[in-house]
Amino acid sequence: MDEDELASLRERADRGDRDAADELIELAVEVGDLDELRRLSDGGNKTATDQLIELATELEDLDELRRLADRGSTTAAEVLAELTSE
């Protein structure tokens, strides 16, 4: 996917197109794009948040998990507690 197609997909997702958002999430997960998942998550996309937590957990990115926990994600808080208690 080139940059123009990606930009178009982002615009559609930002306008509420769930299919476009799902496609962006899928692409971001495939390439490990934390920034894209963070952008979608910060925009209120629960699926993006869940995927961001999964990826941050795999990468042991405690800062990202803390950020999500601070924003109210109980899942991120639980994962962070598990990782930091080991």
Backbone torsions as a table, in degrees:
resi	resn	phi	psi	omega
1	MET	NA	128.7	-179.3
2	ASP	-86.3	174.3	-175.5
3	GLU	-62.3	-37.6	179.2
4	ASP	-64.0	-43.0	178.8
5	GLU	-65.7	-39.6	178.6
6	LEU	-65.2	-42.5	178.1
7	ALA	-62.3	-41.6	178.3
8	SER	-63.7	-41.7	178.5
9	LEU	-62.8	-42.5	178.1
10	ARG	-62.5	-43.1	178.8
11	GLU	-60.4	-45.2	178.8
12	ARG	-62.0	-43.3	179.4
13	ALA	-63.2	-41.3	179.7
14	ASP	-65.1	-25.6	177.6
15	ARG	-87.1	3.1	175.7
16	GLY	100.8	8.6	178.7
17	ASP	-74.9	105.9	-176.1
18	ARG	-64.6	-36.6	179.2
19	ASP	-63.2	-41.0	178.2
20	ALA	-65.0	-42.2	178.6
21	ALA	-63.1	-43.1	178.7
22	ASP	-62.0	-39.2	179.0
23	GLU	-66.5	-41.6	177.2
24	LEU	-61.7	-41.7	179.6
25	ILE	-62.6	-46.4	179.8
26	GLU	-59.1	-45.4	178.5
27	LEU	-63.2	-42.9	-178.7
28	ALA	-63.7	-40.5	178.8
29	VAL	-64.9	-42.9	-178.8
30	GLU	-57.9	-38.6	-176.8
31	VAL	-103.8	1.6	179.3
32	GLY	69.7	37.5	-176.8
33	ASP	-86.3	89.4	179.2
34	LEU	-60.9	-37.9	-177.4
35	ASP	-61.7	-43.9	179.9
36	GLU	-66.7	-43.6	178.0
37	LEU	-63.1	-39.7	179.2
38	ARG	-63.3	-43.4	-179.8
39	ARG	-60.6	-46.3	-180.0
40	LEU	-68.3	-40.7	178.8
41	SER	-62.9	-45.6	179.1
42	ASP	-63.5	-23.9	176.2
43	GLY	-82.7	0.8	175.1
44	GLY	101.0	8.9	-179.0
45	ASN	-83.0	110.5	-176.6
46	LYS	-63.8	-39.6	179.4
47	THR	-62.2	-41.9	177.9
48	ALA	-62.7	-39.9	178.2
49	THR	-61.2	-46.8	179.6
50	ASP	-60.4	-43.5	179.9
51	GLN	-68.3	-36.3	177.8
52	LEU	-64.5	-41.4	177.3
53	ILE	-62.2	-44.8	178.8
54	GLU	-59.4	-48.4	-178.0
55	LEU	-66.6	-43.4	178.8
56	ALA	-62.5	-36.0	177.6
57	THR	-65.8	-46.6	179.1
58	GLU	-58.7	-38.5	-178.2
59	LEU	-86.2	-3.4	-173.8
60	GLU	52.2	43.8	179.8
61	ASP	-86.5	84.9	-176.2
62	LEU	-64.6	-33.5	179.1
63	ASP	-63.0	-43.0	179.6
64	GLU	-67.1	-41.3	178.0
65	LEU	-63.6	-39.2	176.5
66	ARG	-63.1	-43.1	179.8
67	ARG	-59.9	-45.2	179.8
68	LEU	-67.1	-40.0	177.8
69	ALA	-63.5	-41.3	178.6
70	ASP	-64.0	-26.3	178.6
71	ARG	-86.2	2.7	173.9
72	GLY	106.4	5.9	179.7
73	SER	-79.4	110.7	178.2
74	THR	-69.4	-32.8	178.0
75	THR	-62.5	-47.2	178.7
76	ALA	-61.3	-40.2	179.3
77	ALA	-63.2	-41.7	179.5
78	GLU	-65.6	-44.5	179.3
79	VAL	-63.8	-43.1	179.2
80	LEU	-60.7	-42.9	178.5
81	ALA	-61.6	-41.7	177.9
82	GLU	-62.7	-47.9	-176.8
83	LEU	-66.4	-36.0	-176.5
84	THR	-84.6	-12.4	179.5
85	SER	-91.7	-6.1	-178.7
86	GLU	-78.9	NA	NA
